[in-house]
Amino acid sequence: MRKRFGELQAIDEKHGRVPWHVINAAQSIEQVTEELVSIVTKTIKKVDEGAPLHRMFSEGTYELPDVSADGCQSDEKKVLE
């Protein structure tokens, strides 16, 4: 499994696609959580700065939904109201 994921990662890197992050799951839960939070925080910062959020395993970018200050998407808000 690890070998196949390595092959997929190499293909994505070759084509400049979605970056992969390898996390050592043998660490403590706290260490794994810290790594995940760091990766997510950096990704959110890049998107906030204008970098596109690419789809994984397909071409194109992902359009982020419009989320209001209360955390509801506009369509969800209509349903909730």
FIKOLZA-1660 file (N, C-alpha, C; in steps of 0.1 Angstrom, whole numbers, plus 5000, padded with zeros to 4 digits):
% residues 81
   i   px   py   pz ch aa at
   1 5008 4988 5000  A  M  N
   1 5000 5000 5000  A  M CA
   1 5009 5012 5000  A  M  C
   2 5019 5012 5009  A  R  N
   2 5028 5024 5009  A  R CA
   2 5035 5027 4996  A  R  C
   3 5039 5016 4989  A  K  N
   3 5045 5017 4976  A  K CA
   3 5036 5024 4966  A  K  C
   4 5023 5019 4966  A  R  N
   4 5014 5025 4956  A  R CA
   4 5011 5040 4959  A  R  C
   5 5009 5043 4972  A  F  N
   5 5008 5057 4975  A  F CA
   5 5020 5065 4971  A  F  C
   6 5032 5060 4973  A  G  N
   6 5044 5066 4968  A  G CA
   6 5044 5069 4953  A  G  C
   7 5039 5059 4946  A  E  N
   7 5038 5061 4931  A  E CA
   7 5028 5072 4927  A  E  C
   8 5016 5072 4934  A  L  N
   8 5006 5082 4932  A  L CA
   8 5012 5096 4935  A  L  C
   9 5019 5097 4946  A  Q  N
   9 5025 5110 4951  A  Q CA
   9 5035 5114 4940  A  Q  C
  10 5044 5105 4935  A  A  N
  10 5054 5109 4925  A  A CA
  10 5047 5114 4912  A  A  C
  11 5036 5108 4908  A  I  N
  11 5028 5113 4896  A  I CA
  11 5023 5127 4899  A  I  C
  12 5017 5129 4910  A  D  N
  12 5012 5143 4913  A  D CA
  12 5023 5153 4914  A  D  C
  13 5034 5149 4920  A  E  N
  13 5046 5159 4921  A  E CA
  13 5051 5162 4907  A  E  C
  14 5052 5152 4898  A  K  N
  14 5057 5154 4884  A  K CA
  14 5048 5163 4877  A  K  C
  15 5035 5163 4879  A  H  N
  15 5026 5172 4872  A  H CA
  15 5022 5184 4879  A  H  C
  16 5029 5187 4891  A  G  N
  16 5026 5199 4898  A  G CA
  16 5012 5199 4904  A  G  C
  17 5007 5188 4908  A  R  N
  17 4993 5187 4914  A  R CA
  17 4994 5189 4929  A  R  C
  18 4983 5184 4935  A  V  N
  18 4981 5185 4950  A  V CA
  18 4994 5180 4957  A  V  C
  19 4999 5188 4967  A  P  N
  19 5010 5183 4975  A  P CA
  19 5006 5172 4984  A  P  C
  20 5014 5163 4987  A  W  N
  20 5011 5152 4996  A  W CA
  20 5019 5155 5009  A  W  C
  21 5013 5150 5020  A  H  N
  21 5020 5151 5033  A  H CA
  21 5019 5137 5039  A  H  C
  22 5031 5133 5043  A  V  N
  22 5032 5120 5049  A  V CA
  22 5034 5122 5064  A  V  C
  23 5025 5116 5072  A  I  N
  23 5026 5118 5087  A  I CA
  23 5029 5104 5093  A  I  C
  24 5038 5104 5102  A  N  N
  24 5042 5092 5109  A  N CA
  24 5031 5089 5120  A  N  C
  25 5023 5079 5117  A  A  N
  25 5012 5075 5126  A  A CA
  25 5017 5068 5138  A  A  C
  26 5030 5065 5139  A  A  N
  26 5036 5058 5151  A  A CA
  26 5038 5068 5162  A  A  C
  27 5036 5081 5159  A  Q  N
  27 5038 5091 5169  A  Q CA
  27 5026 5091 5179  A  Q  C
  28 5027 5099 5189  A  S  N
  28 5016 5100 5199  A  S CA
  28 5004 5107 5192  A  S  C
  29 4993 5105 5197  A  I  N
  29 4981 5112 5192  A  I CA
  29 4983 5127 5191  A  I  C
  30 4989 5132 5202  A  E  N
  30 4992 5147 5202  A  E CA
  30 5001 5151 5191  A  E  C
  31 5011 5144 5189  A  Q  N
  31 5021 5147 5178  A  Q CA
  31 5015 5147 5164  A  Q  C
  32 5007 5136 5162  A  V  N
  32 5000 5135 5149  A  V CA
  32 4990 5147 5147  A  V  C
  33 4983 5150 5158  A  T  N
  33 4973 5161 5158  A  T CA
  33 4980 5174 5155  A  T  C
  34 4992 5176 5161  A  E  N
  34 5000 5188 5159  A  E CA
  34 5004 5189 5144  A  E  C
  35 5009 5178 5138  A  E  N
  35 5013 5179 5124  A  E CA
  35 5001 5182 5115  A  E  C
  36 4989 5175 5118  A  L  N
  36 4977 5177 5110  A  L CA
  36 4973 5192 5110  A  L  C
  37 4972 5197 5122  A  V  N
  37 4968 5211 5124  A  V CA
  37 4978 5221 5117  A  V  C
  38 4990 5218 5118  A  S  N
  38 5000 5226 5111  A  S CA
  38 4998 5226 5095  A  S  C
  39 4996 5214 5090  A  I  N
  39 4994 5213 5075  A  I CA
  39 4981 5220 5071  A  I  C
  40 4970 5218 5079  A  V  N
  40 4957 5224 5075  A  V CA
  40 4958 5239 5077  A  V  C
  41 4965 5244 5087  A  T  N
  41 4967 5259 5089  A  T CA
  41 4974 5265 5078  A  T  C
  42 4985 5259 5074  A  K  N
  42 4993 5264 5062  A  K CA
  42 4985 5264 5049  A  K  C
  43 4977 5253 5047  A  T  N
  43 4969 5252 5035  A  T CA
  43 4958 5263 5035  A  T  C
  44 4952 5265 5046  A  I  N
  44 4941 5276 5047  A  I CA
  44 4948 5290 5045  A  I  C
  45 4960 5292 5050  A  K  N
  45 4966 5305 5048  A  K CA
  45 4969 5307 5033  A  K  C
  46 4974 5297 5027  A  K  N
  46 4977 5298 5012  A  K CA
  46 4965 5301 5004  A  K  C
  47 4954 5294 5007  A  V  N
  47 4941 5297 5000  A  V CA
  47 4936 5311 5003  A  V  C
  48 4937 5315 5016  A  D  N
  48 4933 5329 5019  A  D CA
  48 4941 5339 5012  A  D  C
  49 4954 5336 5008  A  E  N
  49 4963 5345 5001  A  E CA
  49 4961 5344 4986  A  E  C
  50 4951 5336 4982  A  G  N
  50 4948 5335 4968  A  G CA
  50 4952 5323 4960  A  G  C
  51 4959 5314 4967  A  A  N
  51 4963 5301 4960  A  A CA
  51 4951 5293 4957  A  A  C
  52 4950 5286 4946  A  P  N
  52 4938 5277 4943  A  P CA
  52 4939 5265 4952  A  P  C
  53 4927 5260 4955  A  L  N
  53 4926 5247 4962  A  L CA
  53 4923 5237 4952  A  L  C
  54 4933 5228 4949  A  H  N
  54 4931 5218 4938  A  H CA
  54 4924 5206 4943  A  H  C
  55 4918 5199 4933  A  R  N
  55 4911 5187 4936  A  R CA
  55 4921 5176 4936  A  R  C
  56 4919 5166 4945  A  M  N
  56 4928 5155 4945  A  M CA
  56 4923 5144 4936  A  M  C
  57 4932 5138 4928  A  F  N
  57 4929 5127 4919  A  F CA
  57 4921 5131 4907  A  F  C
  58 4920 5144 4904  A  S  N
  58 4913 5149 4892  A  S CA
  58 4919 5163 4889  A  S  C
  59 4916 5167 4877  A  E  N
  59 4921 5180 4873  A  E CA
  59 4911 5191 4877  A  E  C
  60 4916 5203 4878  A  G  N
  60 4908 5214 4882  A  G CA
  60 4909 5219 4896  A  G  C
  61 4903 5230 4899  A  T  N
  61 4903 5235 4913  A  T CA
  61 4890 5233 4919  A  T  C
  62 4889 5235 4932  A  Y  N
  62 4877 5233 4940  A  Y CA
  62 4872 5247 4943  A  Y  C
  63 4860 5250 4940  A  E  N
  63 4854 5263 4944  A  E CA
  63 4849 5262 4958  A  E  C
  64 4854 5271 4967  A  L  N
  64 4850 5270 4980  A  L CA
  64 4836 5276 4981  A  L  C
  65 4827 5270 4989  A  P  N
  65 4813 5275 4991  A  P CA
  65 4814 5289 4998  A  P  C
  66 4804 5297 4996  A  D  N
  66 4803 5310 5003  A  D CA
  66 4797 5306 5017  A  D  C
  67 4805 5309 5027  A  V  N
  67 4801 5306 5041  A  V CA
  67 4799 5319 5048  A  V  C
  68 4787 5321 5054  A  S  N
  68 4785 5333 5062  A  S CA
  68 4792 5332 5075  A  S  C
  69 4792 5343 5083  A  A  N
  69 4799 5344 5095  A  A CA
  69 4794 5334 5106  A  A  C
  70 4781 5330 5104  A  D  N
  70 4776 5320 5114  A  D CA
  70 4779 5305 5110  A  D  C
  71 4787 5304 5099  A  G  N
  71 4792 5290 5096  A  G CA
  71 4783 5283 5086  A  G  C
  72 4771 5289 5082  A  C  N
  72 4762 5282 5073  A  C CA
  72 4764 5286 5059  A  C  C
  73 4764 5276 5050  A  Q  N
  73 4764 5280 5036  A  Q CA
  73 4751 5287 5033  A  Q  C
  74 4751 5295 5022  A  S  N
  74 4739 5303 5019  A  S CA
  74 4726 5294 5017  A  S  C
  75 4728 5282 5010  A  D  N
  75 4717 5273 5008  A  D CA
  75 4712 5267 5021  A  D  C
  76 4722 5264 5030  A  E  N
  76 4718 5258 5043  A  E CA
  76 4711 5268 5051  A  E  C
  77 4715 5280 5050  A  K  N
  77 4708 5291 5058  A  K CA
  77 4694 5292 5054  A  K  C
  78 4691 5291 5041  A  K  N
  78 4677 5292 5036  A  K CA
  78 4669 5281 5042  A  K  C
  79 4674 5269 5042  A  V  N
  79 4667 5258 5048  A  V CA
  79 4665 5260 5063  A  V  C
  80 4675 5265 5070  A  L  N
  80 4673 5267 5084  A  L CA
  80 4664 5278 5088  A  L  C
  81 4662 5288 5079  A  E  N
  81 4654 5300 5083  A  E CA
  81 4639 5297 5083  A  E  C
% end
